[in-house]
Amino acid sequence: MHQKTSEQHMGHLVDEINGFQVIECQMCGFKHIHPLPTLAELEKIYRHEYYTLDKPLFLQETEEDKNWWNAVYSDRYDTFEEFLPTTARRILDVGSGPGYFVSYGQKRGWKSMGIEPSAQACEHARGLGAEVVENFFNHKTATSLGKFDAIHANAVLEHIPNPREMVSLFRESLVQGGILCVVVPNDYNPFQEALRTYEGYRPWWVAPPHHLNYFSFETLGNLLISQGFEVVLQETTFPIDMFLLMGDNYVDSPELGRSCHKKRMRFDTQLLHSGKNQVKRRFYQALASAGMGREVVLFAKKI
């Protein structure tokens, strides 16, 4: 079955949920929903509603998980430092949320800055002493911010109607040889497909209007390459869908989800504290090479 949509968005119809379709778009090269919400609708969500209506516990739980998040950020800054000269330490966190990545970078000696549309998240970030701009990242704001040695975009590309344009903007905002780290959910992955086809799970990861785009390592990599990047490292995060395959149905139980998340954090931190952090990273890089893991984490160099 093919679904023809406006602006030549065409492709195999993958899902229909709550009045939205998910198509494997030939023009875009990745799965996304149709119809796409308007920019005005998205602006309302991300300026005013996301951290109050949609993610009311996010700030509290992120604070509780701060040590684990700092370990995640440490790995990412390690990789930036591996690929950049020692003098190149200006970084922009796009969609900086509560500001922990920016704050961590500042403590590490980087000139870190964030840009984030949510007033509530920016207020929290400023409380940490993080430098943040309360706005969307677009051509106008990018021009005013100038050039960076590195850009970090965690949980951004799945939310916006024009990922290709955003990646192009990332490239414009980087110095030559600058490094981009993009993190998105690894959706429609083999574990999810097994749960769906064999155990009858609904596709819980399809969440319009918040998640518009659904990437794999291959489709995100192709998008970055098409916009003038070279992928220099691919990694993932703990394949938390495994808990579902082992019988812990956290899709229908948020409390169980929190419990599984704590186990995932313990797995990471025990390896870190035992001096095996590089083992953990090699494990996640091996999973990524097989297309597995909960998130797609790609580091790419502007060429």
ZADO-1210 file (C-alpha; in nm, 4 decimals, padded with zeros to 6 digits):
<atoms>
<atom x="00.0000" y="00.0000" z="00.0000" code="MET" pos="1"/>
<atom x="00.1266" y="00.3490" z="-00.0818" code="HIS" pos="2"/>
<atom x="00.0019" y="00.6680" z="00.0672" code="GLN" pos="3"/>
<atom x="00.0302" y="00.9904" z="-00.1275" code="LYS" pos="4"/>
<atom x="00.0505" y="01.3029" z="00.0829" code="THR" pos="5"/>
<atom x="00.1143" y="01.6709" z="00.0308" code="SER" pos="6"/>
<atom x="00.4567" y="01.8048" z="-00.0742" code="GLU" pos="7"/>
<atom x="00.5398" y="01.4693" z="-00.2338" code="GLN" pos="8"/>
<atom x="00.5604" y="01.2854" z="00.0998" code="HIS" pos="9"/>
<atom x="00.4895" y="00.9350" z="-00.0306" code="MET" pos="10"/>
<atom x="00.5662" y="00.5864" z="00.0877" code="GLY" pos="11"/>
<atom x="00.4570" y="00.2585" z="00.2363" code="HIS" pos="12"/>
<atom x="00.1900" y="00.3001" z="00.5064" code="LEU" pos="13"/>
<atom x="00.3410" y="00.1543" z="00.8251" code="VAL" pos="14"/>
<atom x="00.0827" y="00.2420" z="01.0927" code="ASP" pos="15"/>
<atom x="-00.2414" y="00.4306" z="01.1569" code="GLU" pos="16"/>
<atom x="-00.2842" y="00.5581" z="01.5127" code="ILE" pos="17"/>
<atom x="-00.5218" y="00.8191" z="01.6582" code="ASN" pos="18"/>
<atom x="-00.5955" y="00.9647" z="01.3153" code="GLY" pos="19"/>
<atom x="-00.2272" y="00.9856" z="01.2221" code="PHE" pos="20"/>
<atom x="-00.0519" y="00.7742" z="00.9630" code="GLN" pos="21"/>
<atom x="00.3116" y="00.6671" z="00.9738" code="VAL" pos="22"/>
<atom x="00.4665" y="00.6379" z="00.6283" code="ILE" pos="23"/>
<atom x="00.8068" y="00.5188" z="00.5134" code="GLU" pos="24"/>
<atom x="00.8681" y="00.8362" z="00.3168" code="CYS" pos="25"/>
<atom x="01.0561" y="00.8016" z="-00.0124" code="GLN" pos="26"/>
<atom x="01.1370" y="01.1716" z="-00.0310" code="MET" pos="27"/>
<atom x="01.2620" y="01.2076" z="00.3284" code="CYS" pos="28"/>
<atom x="01.4335" y="00.8689" z="00.3553" code="GLY" pos="29"/>
<atom x="01.2871" y="00.7882" z="00.7002" code="PHE" pos="30"/>
<atom x="00.9513" y="00.7101" z="00.8617" code="LYS" pos="31"/>
<atom x="00.7349" y="01.0003" z="00.9775" code="HIS" pos="32"/>
<atom x="00.3751" y="01.0776" z="01.0622" code="ILE" pos="33"/>
<atom x="00.1173" y="01.2348" z="00.8339" code="HIS" pos="34"/>
<atom x="-00.0335" y="01.4838" z="00.8543" code="PRO" pos="35"/>
<atom x="00.2516" y="01.6792" z="01.0103" code="LEU" pos="36"/>
<atom x="00.1356" y="01.9375" z="01.2672" code="PRO" pos="37"/>
<atom x="00.1789" y="02.3043" z="01.1856" code="THR" pos="38"/>
<atom x="00.4654" y="02.5072" z="01.3294" code="LEU" pos="39"/>
<atom x="00.2114" y="02.7039" z="01.5349" code="ALA" pos="40"/>
<atom x="00.0775" y="02.3842" z="01.6943" code="GLU" pos="41"/>
<atom x="00.4300" y="02.2662" z="01.7752" code="LEU" pos="42"/>
<atom x="00.5293" y="02.6046" z="01.9152" code="GLU" pos="43"/>
<atom x="00.2355" y="02.5892" z="02.1597" code="LYS" pos="44"/>
<atom x="00.3435" y="02.2425" z="02.2773" code="ILE" pos="45"/>
<atom x="00.7125" y="02.3154" z="02.3265" code="TYR" pos="46"/>
<atom x="00.6935" y="02.6705" z="02.4592" code="ARG" pos="47"/>
<atom x="00.4128" y="02.6160" z="02.7078" code="HIS" pos="48"/>
<atom x="00.2973" y="02.2576" z="02.7565" code="GLU" pos="49"/>
<atom x="00.5772" y="02.0025" z="02.7239" code="TYR" pos="50"/>
<atom x="00.7211" y="02.0136" z="03.0774" code="TYR" pos="51"/>
<atom x="00.3921" y="02.0995" z="03.2495" code="THR" pos="52"/>
<atom x="00.1208" y="01.8930" z="03.0783" code="LEU" pos="53"/>
<atom x="00.3165" y="01.6262" z="02.8935" code="ASP" pos="54"/>
<atom x="00.6231" y="01.5592" z="03.1088" code="LYS" pos="55"/>
<atom x="00.5260" y="01.6768" z="03.4583" code="PRO" pos="56"/>
<atom x="00.7706" y="01.4405" z="03.6369" code="LEU" pos="57"/>
<atom x="01.0585" y="01.4901" z="03.3937" code="PHE" pos="58"/>
<atom x="01.2430" y="01.7588" z="03.5891" code="LEU" pos="59"/>
<atom x="01.2024" y="01.5790" z="03.9214" code="GLN" pos="60"/>
<atom x="01.3154" y="01.2420" z="03.7838" code="GLU" pos="61"/>
<atom x="01.6063" y="01.3951" z="03.5929" code="THR" pos="62"/>
<atom x="01.7253" y="01.5524" z="03.9187" code="GLU" pos="63"/>
<atom x="01.7002" y="01.2118" z="04.0919" code="GLU" pos="64"/>
<atom x="01.8978" y="01.0525" z="03.8060" code="ASP" pos="65"/>
<atom x="02.1566" y="01.3310" z="03.7863" code="LYS" pos="66"/>
<atom x="02.4629" y="01.1145" z="03.8600" code="ASN" pos="67"/>
<atom x="02.3684" y="00.8709" z="03.5853" code="TRP" pos="68"/>
<atom x="02.3021" y="01.1539" z="03.3412" code="TRP" pos="69"/>
<atom x="02.6401" y="01.3078" z="03.4225" code="ASN" pos="70"/>
<atom x="02.8044" y="00.9740" z="03.3362" code="ALA" pos="71"/>
<atom x="02.6163" y="00.9737" z="03.0027" code="VAL" pos="72"/>
<atom x="02.7315" y="01.3309" z="02.9388" code="TYR" pos="73"/>
<atom x="03.0890" y="01.2452" z="03.0389" code="SER" pos="74"/>
<atom x="03.1001" y="00.9822" z="02.7626" code="ASP" pos="75"/>
<atom x="02.9727" y="01.2342" z="02.5087" code="ARG" pos="76"/>
<atom x="03.2195" y="01.5061" z="02.6094" code="TYR" pos="77"/>
<atom x="03.4983" y="01.2417" z="02.6030" code="ASP" pos="78"/>
<atom x="03.4100" y="01.1705" z="02.2404" code="THR" pos="79"/>
<atom x="03.3930" y="01.5383" z="02.1472" code="PHE" pos="80"/>
<atom x="03.7377" y="01.5867" z="02.3031" code="GLU" pos="81"/>
<atom x="03.8736" y="01.2829" z="02.1188" code="GLU" pos="82"/>
<atom x="03.7784" y="01.4288" z="01.7798" code="PHE" pos="83"/>
<atom x="03.8477" y="01.7992" z="01.8425" code="LEU" pos="84"/>
<atom x="04.1663" y="01.9991" z="01.9030" code="PRO" pos="85"/>
<atom x="04.2268" y="02.0927" z="02.2675" code="THR" pos="86"/>
<atom x="04.1480" y="02.4598" z="02.1947" code="THR" pos="87"/>
<atom x="03.8045" y="02.3784" z="02.0432" code="ALA" pos="88"/>
<atom x="03.5667" y="02.3866" z="02.3383" code="ARG" pos="89"/>
<atom x="03.2617" y="02.5921" z="02.2324" code="ARG" pos="90"/>
<atom x="02.9484" y="02.3769" z="02.2315" code="ILE" pos="91"/>
<atom x="02.5766" y="02.4369" z="02.1730" code="LEU" pos="92"/>
<atom x="02.3133" y="02.2070" z="02.3226" code="ASP" pos="93"/>
<atom x="02.0040" y="02.2307" z="02.1007" code="VAL" pos="94"/>
<atom x="01.6865" y="02.1527" z="02.2958" code="GLY" pos="95"/>
<atom x="01.8792" y="02.1881" z="02.6202" code="SER" pos="96"/>
<atom x="01.5787" y="02.1139" z="02.8453" code="GLY" pos="97"/>
<atom x="01.6558" y="02.1436" z="03.2173" code="PRO" pos="98"/>
<atom x="02.0174" y="02.2413" z="03.1435" code="GLY" pos="99"/>
<atom x="02.2150" y="01.9523" z="03.2921" code="TYR" pos="100"/>
<atom x="02.4259" y="01.8896" z="02.9797" code="PHE" pos="101"/>
<atom x="02.5197" y="02.2591" z="02.9599" code="VAL" pos="102"/>
<atom x="02.5914" y="02.2791" z="03.3320" code="SER" pos="103"/>
<atom x="02.8069" y="01.9644" z="03.3201" code="TYR" pos="104"/>
<atom x="03.0056" y="02.1029" z="03.0259" code="GLY" pos="105"/>
<atom x="03.0671" y="02.4328" z="03.2022" code="GLN" pos="106"/>
<atom x="03.2058" y="02.2467" z="03.5052" code="LYS" pos="107"/>
<atom x="03.4282" y="02.0467" z="03.2705" code="ARG" pos="108"/>
<atom x="03.5798" y="02.3659" z="03.1318" code="GLY" pos="109"/>
<atom x="03.3803" y="02.3990" z="02.8099" code="TRP" pos="110"/>
<atom x="03.2136" y="02.7162" z="02.6902" code="LYS" pos="111"/>
<atom x="02.8692" y="02.5532" z="02.6882" code="SER" pos="112"/>
<atom x="02.5451" y="02.7185" z="02.5854" code="MET" pos="113"/>
<atom x="02.1924" y="02.5876" z="02.5421" code="GLY" pos="114"/>
<atom x="01.8897" y="02.6884" z="02.3364" code="ILE" pos="115"/>
<atom x="01.5462" y="02.5731" z="02.4503" code="GLU" pos="116"/>
<atom x="01.1892" y="02.6961" z="02.3820" code="PRO" pos="117"/>
<atom x="01.0352" y="02.5919" z="02.7157" code="SER" pos="118"/>
<atom x="01.0214" y="02.8762" z="02.9694" code="ALA" pos="119"/>
<atom x="00.9979" y="02.6313" z="03.2597" code="GLN" pos="120"/>
<atom x="01.3011" y="02.4300" z="03.1453" code="ALA" pos="121"/>
<atom x="01.5064" y="02.7472" z="03.0874" code="CYS" pos="122"/>
<atom x="01.4229" y="02.8728" z="03.4348" code="GLU" pos="123"/>
<atom x="01.5471" y="02.5436" z="03.5788" code="HIS" pos="124"/>
<atom x="01.8661" y="02.5602" z="03.3676" code="ALA" pos="125"/>
<atom x="01.9421" y="02.9135" z="03.4828" code="ARG" pos="126"/>
<atom x="01.8994" y="02.7956" z="03.8405" code="GLY" pos="127"/>
<atom x="02.1935" y="02.5616" z="03.7727" code="LEU" pos="128"/>
<atom x="02.3983" y="02.8536" z="03.6410" code="GLY" pos="129"/>
<atom x="02.3698" y="02.7321" z="03.2818" code="ALA" pos="130"/>
<atom x="02.3787" y="02.9822" z="02.9965" code="GLU" pos="131"/>
<atom x="02.0624" y="02.9272" z="02.7902" code="VAL" pos="132"/>
<atom x="01.8650" y="03.1127" z="02.5243" code="VAL" pos="133"/>
<atom x="01.4869" y="03.0744" z="02.5494" code="GLU" pos="134"/>
<atom x="01.3911" y="03.0194" z="02.1869" code="ASN" pos="135"/>
<atom x="01.3675" y="02.7745" z="01.8991" code="PHE" pos="136"/>
<atom x="01.6796" y="02.6934" z="01.6998" code="PHE" pos="137"/>
<atom x="01.6155" y="02.8346" z="01.3518" code="ASN" pos="138"/>
<atom x="01.8020" y="03.0403" z="01.0893" code="HIS" pos="139"/>
<atom x="01.7493" y="03.3641" z="01.2786" code="LYS" pos="140"/>
<atom x="01.8593" y="03.2390" z="01.6199" code="THR" pos="141"/>
<atom x="02.1438" y="03.0310" z="01.4726" code="ALA" pos="142"/>
<atom x="02.2882" y="03.3392" z="01.3029" code="THR" pos="143"/>
<atom x="02.2794" y="03.5363" z="01.6268" code="SER" pos="144"/>
<atom x="02.4540" y="03.2576" z="01.8211" code="LEU" pos="145"/>
<atom x="02.7511" y="03.2269" z="01.5860" code="GLY" pos="146"/>
<atom x="02.9740" y="02.9243" z="01.5224" code="LYS" pos="147"/>
<atom x="03.0490" y="02.6281" z="01.7479" code="PHE" pos="148"/>
<atom x="03.3104" y="02.3534" z="01.7654" code="ASP" pos="149"/>
<atom x="03.0450" y="02.1014" z="01.8670" code="ALA" pos="150"/>
<atom x="02.6667" y="02.0669" z="01.8701" code="ILE" pos="151"/>
<atom x="02.4688" y="01.8254" z="02.0856" code="HIS" pos="152"/>
<atom x="02.1076" y="01.7503" z="01.9896" code="ALA" pos="153"/>
<atom x="01.9493" y="01.4944" z="02.2210" code="ASN" pos="154"/>
<atom x="01.5832" y="01.4067" z="02.1573" code="ALA" pos="155"/>
<atom x="01.5300" y="01.6848" z="01.9006" code="VAL" pos="156"/>
<atom x="01.5010" y="01.5431" z="01.5489" code="LEU" pos="157"/>
<atom x="01.2090" y="01.3138" z="01.6322" code="GLU" pos="158"/>
<atom x="01.0018" y="01.6175" z="01.7377" code="HIS" pos="159"/>
<atom x="01.0334" y="01.8537" z="01.4416" code="ILE" pos="160"/>
<atom x="00.8632" y="01.8578" z="01.0998" code="PRO" pos="161"/>
<atom x="01.1821" y="01.9302" z="00.9014" code="ASN" pos="162"/>
<atom x="01.4804" y="01.7231" z="01.0262" code="PRO" pos="163"/>
<atom x="01.6745" y="01.7679" z="00.7002" code="ARG" pos="164"/>
<atom x="01.6574" y="02.1462" z="00.7304" code="GLU" pos="165"/>
<atom x="01.7605" y="02.1238" z="01.0968" code="MET" pos="166"/>
<atom x="02.0659" y="01.9066" z="01.0183" code="VAL" pos="167"/>
<atom x="02.1641" y="02.1554" z="00.7464" code="SER" pos="168"/>
<atom x="02.1397" y="02.4313" z="01.0082" code="LEU" pos="169"/>
<atom x="02.3584" y="02.2301" z="01.2467" code="PHE" pos="170"/>
<atom x="02.6207" y="02.2125" z="00.9730" code="ARG" pos="171"/>
<atom x="02.6052" y="02.5876" z="00.9070" code="GLU" pos="172"/>
<atom x="02.6526" y="02.6521" z="01.2788" code="SER" pos="173"/>
<atom x="02.9632" y="02.4334" z="01.3097" code="LEU" pos="174"/>
<atom x="03.3199" y="02.5332" z="01.2290" code="VAL" pos="175"/>
<atom x="03.4954" y="02.3237" z="00.9609" code="GLN" pos="176"/>
<atom x="03.5744" y="01.9861" z="01.1178" code="GLY" pos="177"/>
<atom x="03.3231" y="02.0494" z="01.3973" code="GLY" pos="178"/>
<atom x="03.1481" y="01.7537" z="01.5592" code="ILE" pos="179"/>
<atom x="02.7734" y="01.6919" z="01.5851" code="LEU" pos="180"/>
<atom x="02.6178" y="01.4433" z="01.8284" code="CYS" pos="181"/>
<atom x="02.2583" y="01.3495" z="01.7475" code="VAL" pos="182"/>
<atom x="02.0488" y="01.1195" z="01.9684" code="VAL" pos="183"/>
<atom x="01.7033" y="00.9911" z="01.8668" code="VAL" pos="184"/>
<atom x="01.4910" y="00.6890" z="01.9646" code="PRO" pos="185"/>
<atom x="01.5718" y="00.3695" z="01.7716" code="ASN" pos="186"/>
<atom x="01.2121" y="00.2967" z="01.6789" code="ASP" pos="187"/>
<atom x="01.0679" y="00.0039" z="01.4840" code="TYR" pos="188"/>
<atom x="01.3752" y="-00.1875" z="01.6059" code="ASN" pos="189"/>
<atom x="01.3762" y="-00.5712" z="01.6014" code="PRO" pos="190"/>
<atom x="01.2857" y="-00.6072" z="01.9718" code="PHE" pos="191"/>
<atom x="00.9863" y="-00.3784" z="01.9282" code="GLN" pos="192"/>
<atom x="00.8799" y="-00.5653" z="01.6153" code="GLU" pos="193"/>
<atom x="00.9019" y="-00.8996" z="01.8004" code="ALA" pos="194"/>
<atom x="00.6890" y="-00.7649" z="02.0850" code="LEU" pos="195"/>
<atom x="00.4355" y="-00.6379" z="01.8393" code="ARG" pos="196"/>
<atom x="00.4070" y="-00.9361" z="01.6063" code="THR" pos="197"/>
<atom x="00.4513" y="-01.2171" z="01.8596" code="TYR" pos="198"/>
<atom x="00.3180" y="-01.0725" z="02.1862" code="GLU" pos="199"/>
<atom x="00.0525" y="-00.8409" z="02.0456" code="GLY" pos="200"/>
<atom x="00.1872" y="-00.5155" z="02.1876" code="TYR" pos="201"/>
<atom x="00.0504" y="-00.1978" z="02.0356" code="ARG" pos="202"/>
<atom x="00.3212" y="00.0266" z="01.8790" code="PRO" pos="203"/>
<atom x="00.3594" y="00.2326" z="02.1987" code="TRP" pos="204"/>
<atom x="00.6573" y="00.4201" z="02.0571" code="TRP" pos="205"/>
<atom x="00.4355" y="00.5950" z="01.7983" code="VAL" pos="206"/>
<atom x="00.3444" y="00.9104" z="01.9892" code="ALA" pos="207"/>
<atom x="00.2116" y="01.1939" z="01.7703" code="PRO" pos="208"/>
<atom x="00.2072" y="01.4891" z="01.7887" code="PRO" pos="209"/>
<atom x="00.5251" y="01.4745" z="01.9996" code="HIS" pos="210"/>
<atom x="00.7185" y="01.2169" z="01.7999" code="HIS" pos="211"/>
<atom x="00.6858" y="01.2961" z="01.4322" code="LEU" pos="212"/>
<atom x="00.9863" y="01.1059" z="01.2919" code="ASN" pos="213"/>
<atom x="01.1059" y="00.7487" z="01.3449" code="TYR" pos="214"/>
<atom x="01.4708" y="00.6757" z="01.2699" code="PHE" pos="215"/>
<atom x="01.7093" y="00.3817" z="01.2514" code="SER" pos="216"/>
<atom x="02.0909" y="00.3898" z="01.2523" code="PHE" pos="217"/>
<atom x="02.0814" y="00.3605" z="00.8745" code="GLU" pos="218"/>
<atom x="01.8216" y="00.6286" z="00.8011" code="THR" pos="219"/>
<atom x="01.9676" y="00.8821" z="01.0462" code="LEU" pos="220"/>
<atom x="02.3180" y="00.8108" z="00.9154" code="GLY" pos="221"/>
<atom x="02.2006" y="00.8640" z="00.5586" code="ASN" pos="222"/>
<atom x="02.0364" y="01.1927" z="00.6572" code="LEU" pos="223"/>
<atom x="02.3604" y="01.3220" z="00.8143" code="LEU" pos="224"/>
<atom x="02.5694" y="01.2106" z="00.5157" code="ILE" pos="225"/>
<atom x="02.3283" y="01.3796" z="00.2727" code="SER" pos="226"/>
<atom x="02.3856" y="01.7115" z="00.4549" code="GLN" pos="227"/>
<atom x="02.7659" y="01.7080" z="00.4412" code="GLY" pos="228"/>
<atom x="02.8631" y="01.5058" z="00.7484" code="PHE" pos="229"/>
<atom x="03.0828" y="01.2006" z="00.7929" code="GLU" pos="230"/>
<atom x="02.9644" y="00.9625" z="01.0677" code="VAL" pos="231"/>
<atom x="03.2677" y="00.8970" z="01.2898" code="VAL" pos="232"/>
<atom x="03.1095" y="00.6945" z="01.5730" code="LEU" pos="233"/>
<atom x="02.7822" y="00.5144" z="01.6299" code="GLN" pos="234"/>
<atom x="02.6686" y="00.4085" z="01.9738" code="GLU" pos="235"/>
<atom x="02.3460" y="00.3273" z="02.1551" code="THR" pos="236"/>
<atom x="02.1942" y="00.3172" z="02.5017" code="THR" pos="237"/>
<atom x="02.0746" y="00.0177" z="02.7046" code="PHE" pos="238"/>
<atom x="01.8212" y="-00.1915" z="02.5050" code="PRO" pos="239"/>
<atom x="01.5456" y="-00.1408" z="02.7605" code="ILE" pos="240"/>
<atom x="01.2899" y="-00.3161" z="02.5348" code="ASP" pos="241"/>
<atom x="01.4555" y="-00.6389" z="02.6580" code="MET" pos="242"/>
<atom x="01.2629" y="-00.6045" z="02.9847" code="PHE" pos="243"/>
<atom x="00.9385" y="-00.6321" z="02.7876" code="LEU" pos="244"/>
<atom x="01.0619" y="-00.9502" z="02.6188" code="LEU" pos="245"/>
<atom x="01.1479" y="-01.0845" z="02.9665" code="MET" pos="246"/>
<atom x="00.7920" y="-01.0218" z="03.0854" code="GLY" pos="247"/>
<atom x="00.8093" y="-00.6801" z="03.2545" code="ASP" pos="248"/>
<atom x="00.5275" y="-00.4913" z="03.0827" code="ASN" pos="249"/>
<atom x="00.6260" y="-00.1334" z="03.1602" code="TYR" pos="250"/>
<atom x="00.4222" y="-00.0045" z="02.8633" code="VAL" pos="251"/>
<atom x="00.1076" y="-00.0424" z="03.0749" code="ASP" pos="252"/>
<atom x="00.2744" y="00.0368" z="03.4099" code="SER" pos="253"/>
<atom x="00.4735" y="00.3602" z="03.4582" code="PRO" pos="254"/>
<atom x="00.5870" y="00.2370" z="03.8031" code="GLU" pos="255"/>
<atom x="00.7382" y="-00.0730" z="03.6443" code="LEU" pos="256"/>
<atom x="00.8977" y="00.1494" z="03.3808" code="GLY" pos="257"/>
<atom x="01.0714" y="00.3501" z="03.6515" code="ARG" pos="258"/>
<atom x="01.1922" y="00.0259" z="03.8121" code="SER" pos="259"/>
<atom x="01.3340" y="-00.1015" z="03.4811" code="CYS" pos="260"/>
<atom x="01.5015" y="00.2352" z="03.4249" code="HIS" pos="261"/>
<atom x="01.6710" y="00.2076" z="03.7663" code="LYS" pos="262"/>
<atom x="01.8055" y="-00.1357" z="03.6704" code="LYS" pos="263"/>
<atom x="01.9381" y="00.0081" z="03.3447" code="ARG" pos="264"/>
<atom x="02.1078" y="00.2912" z="03.5372" code="MET" pos="265"/>
<atom x="02.2613" y="00.0415" z="03.7818" code="ARG" pos="266"/>
<atom x="02.4014" y="-00.1644" z="03.4932" code="PHE" pos="267"/>
<atom x="02.5765" y="00.1438" z="03.3525" code="ASP" pos="268"/>
<atom x="02.7011" y="00.2829" z="03.6832" code="THR" pos="269"/>
<atom x="02.8353" y="-00.0499" z="03.8149" code="GLN" pos="270"/>
<atom x="03.0482" y="-00.0852" z="03.5020" code="LEU" pos="271"/>
<atom x="03.1647" y="00.2753" z="03.5369" code="LEU" pos="272"/>
<atom x="03.2562" y="00.2440" z="03.9057" code="HIS" pos="273"/>
<atom x="03.4342" y="-00.0876" z="03.8518" code="SER" pos="274"/>
<atom x="03.6638" y="00.0745" z="03.5955" code="GLY" pos="275"/>
<atom x="03.4906" y="-00.0936" z="03.2986" code="LYS" pos="276"/>
<atom x="03.3369" y="00.2137" z="03.1343" code="ASN" pos="277"/>
<atom x="03.5170" y="00.1463" z="02.8058" code="GLN" pos="278"/>
<atom x="03.3819" y="-00.2108" z="02.8123" code="VAL" pos="279"/>
<atom x="03.0320" y="-00.0627" z="02.8483" code="LYS" pos="280"/>
<atom x="03.0927" y="00.1743" z="02.5572" code="ARG" pos="281"/>
<atom x="03.2298" y="-00.1036" z="02.3338" code="ARG" pos="282"/>
<atom x="02.9232" y="-00.3131" z="02.4239" code="PHE" pos="283"/>
<atom x="02.6894" y="-00.0308" z="02.3192" code="TYR" pos="284"/>
<atom x="02.8906" y="00.0341" z="02.0014" code="GLN" pos="285"/>
<atom x="02.8651" y="-00.3367" z="01.9120" code="ALA" pos="286"/>
<atom x="02.4875" y="-00.3278" z="01.9664" code="LEU" pos="287"/>
<atom x="02.4685" y="-00.0192" z="01.7448" code="ALA" pos="288"/>
<atom x="02.6551" y="-00.1982" z="01.4656" code="SER" pos="289"/>
<atom x="02.3753" y="-00.4596" z="01.4742" code="ALA" pos="290"/>
<atom x="02.1053" y="-00.1889" z="01.4679" code="GLY" pos="291"/>
<atom x="02.0047" y="-00.2615" z="01.8274" code="MET" pos="292"/>
<atom x="01.9709" y="-00.0550" z="02.1457" code="GLY" pos="293"/>
<atom x="01.7059" y="00.1911" z="02.2614" code="ARG" pos="294"/>
<atom x="01.8541" y="00.5018" z="02.1012" code="GLU" pos="295"/>
<atom x="02.0528" y="00.5926" z="01.7930" code="VAL" pos="296"/>
<atom x="02.3586" y="00.7918" z="01.9051" code="VAL" pos="297"/>
<atom x="02.5624" y="00.9233" z="01.6133" code="LEU" pos="298"/>
<atom x="02.8713" y="01.1459" z="01.6173" code="PHE" pos="299"/>
<atom x="02.9409" y="01.3097" z="01.2819" code="ALA" pos="300"/>
<atom x="03.2072" y="01.5451" z="01.1521" code="LYS" pos="301"/>
<atom x="03.1399" y="01.8446" z="00.9260" code="LYS" pos="302"/>
<atom x="03.3290" y="01.7834" z="00.6019" code="ILE" pos="303"/>
</atoms>
